[in-house]
Amino acid sequence: MITKSRRALLTAAAVLGLSAGVVSSLTQQAFAQSSEIVYSTFLDPNNAKDPRAAAQTKMIQAFEAKNPDIKIKLLVDPTGQTVSRSIKSGSQTPDVVRIVGFAIAEFASTGNLVDLGDLVKKDGIPDDDWLLPLSSTKVGDALFSLPQDFRIPILFYRKGALQQAGVTPPKTWDEVCAAGAKFTDANTIPFAVPLGATGGLGGAQGLGEFYLSSMLPGNEGQYFGPDGKIAFTKEAFIRASKTIKDFFTTCKVTPMRSAQMGINEVHDAIRSGTAAMTVFGLYRYKTVQQQGGGDDLGWAAAPAFSDTDKQTVYSYHIAMNKKSDKQDAAWTFIKFMVSPEAQAIAAEGGEVVSRKSAYSAAYFKNEVAQNQVQWADLISKRGRTVGYTPILSTFHTIVGEAFQRMVLRDGSPEDAYNEVVERYDAALSKAQ
């Protein structure tokens, strides 16, 4: 049955003597429906306190203005658990997902992410217009995602506390250790280390993300192999675990009472000033500054075994659901979200955006953006990527518990290594 409005359109076309092809074109345009893309993200547009969420809204508005036939519907998923279940189950939605970089291997192992390599080549997206080469984000030989930002651990410190103790921001782990004796206020944690499991995506994520992912692979080694098996050496694990245990014991720079602290508690400690220093994610810097750190909050490159060591960088990536029936529209959206134009908008929310060419935008000439510019430079010079396991949260749980036992029960680094390897290998075999 032809509707009244459609009958009128056809009649008008006939009166004008239009061809059948033109009539068809007109009717298609008149009744074409917009594609709706479901985009899963951890950023809630209703969170007025998060400048990243406001920037995300602005990016989507800019995209829809350029592409009026594509509408974006947000699936807000702070923990990532909903989208994880959807991808694993082969659901058609969400069409586009924002995934933390170290979870890409887990998502890719489901077989339900699109390899974007051919699309990137077809549209001429360059490999070298990124703070780190785009090819470095591959899982095996496949490019399942594109990085939207880059994140590197940095040293957060409270200027007043360090000045009172006569401490300069440490560049090496030995300097962190030596600082312990200079702090005399019993109520201050000189250097906070998150061995606990609160906050993040599961397990002792803070320990893994801010410390072990750089300490264990070193400058040229690997974290995990393509098959998910441990790729770091026993020697690297012993060195890292002894260094961290010494913070709590020999160095007395990290009080035993803080061994249960996770990401949330460390965030609160550096925000309130009860912790003088910690290694944390640069993406938290602006928030900590606004929540109490103010002008007293400072940052420096994260300590390492030497002051030129590489630091593991990770990103939030954007990827496409292989089961989506709207892949053309989804790719159009993905391309825009990593374009220099959109990246310049994302930067207004405080992100260290991934495209080099985005840094020519006017925003980066402002004083407010200078930390981001310096972080981008740090990432380019000292950043590197590593391979992750598809059961990373499980690894974080295992390694966090082993480190807590090593510290609180005076266990040895060798025992911690044996525990981690045995439990992790069993968990990986079960997952496969």
N, C-alpha and C positions, 0 to 999 in steps of 0.2 A: 504493500500500500504506500503510495507516494504522499508525503506530508504536504500540507498547504503551502508552507514556505518553499519547499523544493519544487512544487508544481509551478509556483509563480516564477521561480528562477528559470525553469525550463521554457515556460511560455515566453518570457522576455527574450531568452536566447533565440527562440524560433522567430520572433518578430524582427529581430535584428539580423536574421539570416546567418547566424553563426553556424559554423561547421560542427559536426558531431564531436570532433576531437576537442574543439574549444569548449563545447558544452561539458564534456567529461572533465576537462581541466578545471573549469569553474566550479563544478559540483564537488570535486575532490577538495579544492581549496576551501570551499564554504563549509564542508563538513569534516575536514581533517581534524582529528583530535590530537591534543598535545601528548607526547610521550612523558610519562612520569617515571623518573629514575629514583630509586630508593638508595640513599647514601648513608651508610653506617659510619658514625663518628662518635668519639668520646666527648666532643665539645657540645655542651648544651646551650642553645641559643638563648635560653631564658636565664642563664647565669650572668647577671649584670656585672659581677665582680671579676669575670675572666675576660681580659682584653682579646685573648685568642678566639673566644667564641664570637665576640663582636666582629672581629676581622673575618671569620668564617662566613658570617651572615652577609657581610659586605661583598665577599667573593661570589657567593651564590647569587646575590642580586645582580652583580655585574654579568655573570654568566647568563642568567635568564633574560637580561636585557638584550644580550647579543644573540640569544637562541630562544626566541619566544615560543617555539614549538616544543621545547623541552622544559619540564618543570622538575624541581628537585624536592623530594620528600626526605626529611631526615629521620633516621633511626638512631636515637641517642643511646649509646651503649657504653657507659663509663668503664666497665670491667672487660669488655670484649667477649664476654661469655656467650651472649646471645648470638652474635655474628659467628663465633666459633662453631656453635651448634648448627647454625644454618648452613655454613659452608660444608661442614662434615657430613651433614645429612643430605646434601645435594639439593637444597631449596633454591628456587629461582630468584629469591630476594634475600638480602639486598643485592642490587645490581652492581654497586660500587662500594668498596670497603676501605676504611682507613685502618691500617694494621701497623703495630709497632714492628720495627725492622727485625728484631730478634725472634718474632713469631712467624715470619714469612715461611721459614722452612716447615713449620708445623702445618700451616695452611696449604702450602704447596704439596705436601705429602698426601693430601686428600684427593689430588687430581682435579680439584674443582676451581682452580685459578687459571685464567687465560695467560698464556705466554705472550707477552706484549712485544717481543723482539721484532717480529715482522711489521707490526704497526708502527713502531718507532722508526724503522728503516724507511717504510713507505712515506711517512710524513717528515722525514729528514730531521728528526730531533737529534742534535749532535751529542756525541759521547763526552765531549770535553767542556760543555757549558754547565758544569756542575762543580761544586767545591771539591768533590772526589769523583773520579770517572764513573759514569753511569754503569759501565760494565762491572764495576766492583761490587754492585748490589745484586749480582746474579746468584741464583741458587743452582749450583752445578753449572750447566750451560744455558739455563733458561732465565729470561728476564720476566719474572712474574709481577713486578711492581715497579713504580717510579717513586723516588724519595721526594717528599714535600719539604723536609727540613733536615738539618744535621745537628746532632747533639753530642757534645763531648763533656766528660767530667771536668769540673774545675774546682779549685779550692775556694770555698766560702770562708770568710773570716770576719770577726768583729774587730774593727780598728782599735777601739779603746782597750779591749782586753789584751790584744797583742802588744800595744804600746806600754800598758801597765806592767806586763811581764818582760818587756825588753826583747820581744821576739819579732823577727821579720818573717814574712810569709815563706814557709819552707818550700824548697824546690825538689828535695829528695826525701825518701823515706828515712834516711839517716838523720836528716835535719828535723823531721817530725819527731823522731825518738828523742833527740837531744833537747827539744823544747819542753819535754815533760817536767824536768827539774826546775824550770823557770816560773811555772805557774804555782802560786802559793794559796790562792783562794780555793778552799775545799768545796765550795758550792759551784765552781766552774769546771765544766768538762773541757780540758784543753783541746782534745781532738776526738770527735765523736765518730764511731765506726758502727754502721748498722748491721748487726748480726741477726736481728729479729725479723719477723715475717709480716709485720703490719704495713699496710700500704702497698702500692704496686699491684702487679698482676699475679702474684703468688710466690710463696716461699721467701727466702731472703734475697729479694730482687736487688735491694740496695747494695748488698755485699757483692753480688754477681755483676751488676751493671757498672757500679762506680769503681770497683777494685779488681775483682778477679778476671773480668773479661779483657783487661789490659795486662795484668800481672802474669797470668798463666800462659797466654800465647807469646808474650814478649813482642819484640819488634818485627820478627819475620815468621814466627811459628803460627800455628792455628789453634783455635779453641776446640772446635769439633769438626769431624770430617763430613763429607756429603752423606755418608750412611748413618750419621748421628753418633758415631763412636767418638770417644774422647781422643783428642789429637794433641793436647798439651802433655808435656813430659812430667815424669815423677819429680825430676829435679826442680822444674819450675813450680810445681805445686808445693814442694817442701820449702822452697825459698819464700814463696808468697805467704804460706800459712805461718811460718816462723816469724816473718816480719809483722804480721797482724797480731799474733799471740804476744810478741814482745811489746806491742803498744800497751797491752793490758797488764803486763807483768814487769819485765825488766825496765822499760822506758817510763812506766807510770804516767803515760800521756793520755790514756783512756781508762777511766775508772771501771772496776769490775761491775759496779751497779748499772752500768750502761750497756751491758752485754745483751740485754733483751731488746734494746732499741731497734726499731725498724725505720723505714722511710718516714712514717708519720711523726715518730718521736724525735728523730733527728731534725726534721723540718721545724718542729716546734722549738727545739732547743736552740737552733741557730737563729730562728726568728726572735725569740725572747731574750737571747743573749746568755742563756745558761751554758751554751757551748761556744767556745772561742773560735773553733775551726772545724771544718769537715770537708770531705770531698763529696760533691753533690752534682746533680744535673743542672746545666746552665739554664734550662727551661724553667727552673724554680726560682731563679735569681730575682726576677722582677717582682714575683709574688712575695718572696721573703722580704724584699726591700719595702714593699707597700704595707706589709703586715707587722712591721715593727723594726726592721733592720735600718731603714732610712739611710741617712748619710754615713752611719757607722758601719754599714755593710760594705765589705770590699771583696775583690776576687783576684785570683792569680791562676796561672796554669797549674794543673793538678800535679802534686809530687809524683815521682816515679823512682826507679832505682838509679837513674841518672837524669839530669835535667834536659836531656835531648831525646829521651825515650818516646816512642810512639804511644798514643792513647787510642783505645778503641772507640770509634764513633758509631752511633746508631741513629736511626731516623724513624719518623713516621712515614709510612709508604701509602700510596693509593694503588688499589688493585681492582681487577674486574672478576666478577663471579662468572665462571665458565657456563653455569646453568642459566644465566640471564637470557631472556628472549629479546632484550633491547640493547644488544652489544654495540651497535653503531652509535646510538645516543650516549651510551655509557662511555665509549671511547672519546666522543666529543667533549664530554664533561671532564674526563681525566686529563685530556690534553690541556684544557683551559686551566685546571687547578694547578698544573705544574708549569704554566706559561710564565714568562717574566712579568706580565701584567698582573696576574693573580698573585704571584709570589711577592710582589711589591706591596700588595694589600695585606697579605699574611704577615709580612714583616711589621706592620703597624701594631699587630698583636703581640709582638715581642719574639717571634720565631727567628731562628737563624736559617733563613730560607736556602734552598738547595741550589738554585740556578745562579751562576756567576753573573749573567747579564742582568739579573734583577737588581744588582747592587748599583746600577747606574741611575736608579730612580731617585727623584728629588728627596724622598723620605730619608735616605741614608746620608744626606748632607746635614741633617739636623743633629744637634748635640744628643738628643734622646736616643739616637740610633748608634752611637759610637761604640757601646759595648758589643752590639750585634756585629758591627764591622770588625772589631778586634777578635771576636769569637770566630767569625768566618775565616779570618786570617790564621788563627790558631788551628782550626780544623784543616785548612789547606796544607799547613806546614807539618803538623804533628799527628794528624788524624789517620786512621787506617780502619778497614773493615775486617771482620772475621766471620767464619762460618759458625752457625748455631745449630743446636740440636732441636728436633721437633718436639721434645719433651723438656723444654727449658725450665718451666715452672717446677717440674719434678726435680730437676737438677738443683735448682735454687733451694728447694726444701731440703734435699739431702745434704748439700754442702753447708747450708746454714746450721743445721742441727749438728753436723760434725764439728764445725768451728766452735759452736757454743760448748760442746763437750770438751773440746781441746782446751778452751780457755777456762771454763768454770771448774772442770775436774782435773786440770793440769795434765791433759793428755798430750801425746807427742804428735808432731806434724806427720810422722810416718803412719801412726795409727789412723789419723784423720784421712790420709790418702787412701789407705787400704779400705776404710769404711766407705768412702765416696765411690771408689771404683767398683767395689762389690755390689753396693746397693744400686748404683746407677746402671751397671751392666744388666742387672736383673730387671730393672724397670724398663730399659730399652728393649730387651728381649720380649718382655710381656707386651709392650706397646706395638711391636712389629707383628 
